Amino acid sequence: MKLHTFITKWSLKTLLLVQLAIALGLWSVASLYWRDYETPELLRKAGAIPKHASAFYVSRDGEIGIMGDSVEDLESEEIHLAASDVAGVFVKDKNWNKQEVFRLLDWLPNLQFLSLEHREIGDDDARFLATLDVPMLIISFNPISDDGLMALTANKSLRQIWVYRTNTTEEGRQRFRQLRPDVLLYDRI
């Protein structure tokens, strides 16, 4: 084999590999950019309302709360909201796309609050919710049972949970409190 041929083949292979690496890098950057800026709009289309971090506060003892105006102003859309800006998601649309919303929740790096009231959240859904990094969860008015509540004990970021008017029992709620004394469980209005 001639030295010139070997160098030419090696150079072409190297050139193709470099081009492939550049293309993959550009695709990765574009994908991250797309996820960050398209996710809030995709959530809206799936029936959820994303809210900005300014809608929430953290008290001195670490409790997370919702600013009063934000609760009243849930229906307004926030313009130019990126996924990294979304701290809360409220699912109010009765025709929401559960699979799509659940898929998109994983794309929110700063999620602090998730409200799924009246959305037919059951024990299988609780297993997914246990994998989310979300400190505040409202699942009131849903058919979730003690099994689903026990699945939520695996969510290590959880700090507050609302479960009033669910199919959980007093024994199940007490068992949750024993397993997760660091989580405030609200079971009464």
C-alpha positions in Angstrom: 0.0 0.0 0.0 1.4 3.4 -0.9 1.9 5.9 1.8 -0.1 8.6 -0.1 -3.2 6.3 -0.3 -3.0 5.4 3.4 -2.8 9.1 4.4 -5.7 10.0 2.0 -7.9 7.3 3.4 -7.1 8.1 6.9 -7.7 11.8 6.3 -11.1 11.2 4.7 -12.1 9.0 7.7 -10.9 11.5 10.1 -12.7 14.3 8.3 -15.9 12.3 8.3 -15.6 11.6 12.0 -14.9 15.3 12.8 -17.9 16.3 10.7 -20.1 13.7 12.5 -18.9 15.0 15.9 -19.7 18.6 15.0 -23.2 17.6 13.7 -24.0 15.7 16.9 -22.8 18.6 19.0 -25.0 21.0 17.0 -28.0 18.7 17.2 -27.5 18.4 21.0 -27.4 22.1 21.5 -30.4 22.6 19.3 -32.3 19.9 21.1 -31.6 21.4 24.5 -32.6 24.9 23.2 -35.8 23.5 21.7 -36.7 21.7 24.9 -36.1 24.7 27.0 -38.2 27.1 24.9 -40.8 24.8 23.5 -41.7 22.8 26.7 -44.0 25.5 28.3 -46.0 25.9 25.0 -46.3 22.1 24.7 -47.5 21.9 28.3 -50.2 24.5 27.5 -51.3 22.5 24.4 -51.5 19.3 26.6 -53.8 21.1 29.0 -51.5 22.3 31.7 -50.6 25.8 32.9 -46.9 26.5 33.5 -46.1 29.2 36.1 -42.9 31.2 36.6 -40.7 30.9 39.7 -41.9 34.3 40.9 -45.3 32.8 41.7 -43.8 30.8 44.6 -42.0 31.6 47.8 -40.0 29.6 50.4 -40.4 30.5 54.1 -37.6 30.6 56.6 -38.4 27.0 57.8 -38.3 25.7 54.2 -42.1 25.5 53.5 -43.0 26.3 49.9 -46.1 28.4 49.2 -47.9 30.1 46.3 -48.3 33.8 46.0 -51.9 34.9 46.3 -52.0 36.7 43.0 -50.7 33.6 41.2 -53.6 31.5 42.4 -56.1 34.1 41.2 -54.3 34.6 37.9 -53.9 30.9 36.8 -55.6 31.4 33.4 -53.2 34.1 32.1 -50.4 32.8 29.9 -46.9 33.9 30.7 -45.2 35.0 27.5 -41.6 33.9 26.7 -41.4 31.4 29.5 -38.6 28.8 29.2 -38.6 25.4 30.8 -35.9 26.5 33.2 -38.2 29.3 34.4 -41.2 27.0 35.1 -41.5 26.4 38.9 -45.1 25.3 39.0 -47.6 23.4 36.8 -51.4 23.5 37.3 -53.4 21.0 35.3 -56.9 22.5 35.0 -58.1 21.3 31.6 -60.5 18.4 31.9 -59.3 17.1 28.5 -55.7 17.2 29.4 -53.2 14.8 27.8 -51.8 12.9 30.8 -49.1 11.1 28.9 -47.8 14.2 27.3 -47.9 16.3 30.5 -46.1 13.5 32.4 -43.5 13.3 29.7 -42.9 17.1 29.7 -42.6 17.3 33.5 -39.3 15.5 33.2 -38.0 18.4 31.1 -38.6 21.0 33.9 -35.4 21.3 35.8 -36.8 23.7 38.5 -40.2 22.3 39.2 -41.3 23.1 42.7 -45.1 22.7 42.6 -47.5 20.4 40.8 -51.3 20.6 41.1 -53.3 17.6 39.7 -56.6 18.2 41.5 -59.7 16.5 39.9 -57.5 14.8 37.2 -58.2 11.1 37.9 -54.8 10.4 39.4 -54.6 6.8 40.5 -52.0 4.4 42.0 -50.2 3.8 38.7 -49.8 7.6 38.3 -48.4 7.8 41.8 -45.6 5.5 40.8 -44.6 8.0 38.1 -45.0 11.0 40.5 -42.7 9.3 42.9 -39.9 9.7 40.3 -40.3 13.4 39.9 -38.2 16.0 41.6 -41.1 18.1 43.0 -41.3 19.3 46.6 -45.0 20.3 46.6 -47.7 18.0 45.2 -51.5 18.5 45.2 -53.4 15.3 44.3 -56.6 16.0 46.2 -60.0 15.0 44.7 -58.5 11.9 43.0 -59.0 8.2 43.3 -55.5 7.5 44.6 -55.5 4.9 47.4 -53.1 3.9 50.2 -51.0 2.0 47.7 -50.4 5.1 45.7 -49.7 7.1 48.8 -47.1 4.5 49.8 -45.5 4.7 46.4 -45.0 8.4 47.0 -42.8 7.8 50.0 -40.1 7.1 47.5 -40.1 10.7 46.3 -37.1 12.1 48.3 -37.7 15.7 47.2 -41.3 15.8 48.4 -41.9 18.2 51.3 -45.6 18.9 51.1 -48.5 16.9 49.8 -52.3 17.5 49.7 -54.5 14.4 49.7 -57.9 15.5 50.9 -60.9 13.8 49.3 -58.9 10.9 48.0 -59.4 7.1 48.6 -56.6 7.1 51.2 -57.5 5.9 54.7 -56.5 7.3 58.0 -54.3 4.3 58.6 -52.6 4.9 55.2 -52.0 8.5 56.0 -50.6 7.7 59.4 -48.3 5.1 57.9 -47.1 7.7 55.3 -46.4 10.2 58.2 -44.4 7.5 60.0 -42.3 6.7 56.9 -41.9 10.3 55.8 -42.0 12.6 58.9 -40.2 15.2 56.9 -43.2 15.7 54.6 -46.2 17.8 55.6 -49.3 15.8 54.6 -52.6 17.8 54.4 -55.7 15.7 54.5 -58.3 18.2 55.5 -59.6 21.4 53.9 
